[in-house]
Each structure stands twice: as C-alpha cells, then as structure tokens.
Amino acid sequence: MNLDKINFILNNDEKCDVFCDNRCVWIQSIDEASQMAKVGFVDNFEERNVPINDLYF
C-alpha cells in the first residue's frame, strides 16, 4: 500500500479492512519520513512497526 492510500483510509469515515501478514490490523500512526506505520493487530494486543508497503486491503 502507498502513503496516499493510507492517508485516505485514515481520513475516511468508512470502515476499511487493512491486513499485514494475513492478519487484520488497525493503523495507529504513520511516519512519512521512514515510510513506517505503527499497527495494532485485531486478533490480540500485539503492536508492531511495519513498512507501509507491507499493508494491503
């Protein structure tokens, strides 16, 4: 996924399922300079920083 799509998802009121490693996540924040996103996994309390290119929907 690219930065424009992530910003669209974050600024949109509609729900959009986002995945990382075949697991549903919510995007908590993004760091545009490093192209990283802090995500939380829906299926547990795990949080991780991942490259935005690893996210998809």
Helices and strands as residue ranges (DSSP letters): H 3-10, E 18-20, E 23-31, E 36-41, E 47-51, G 52-54
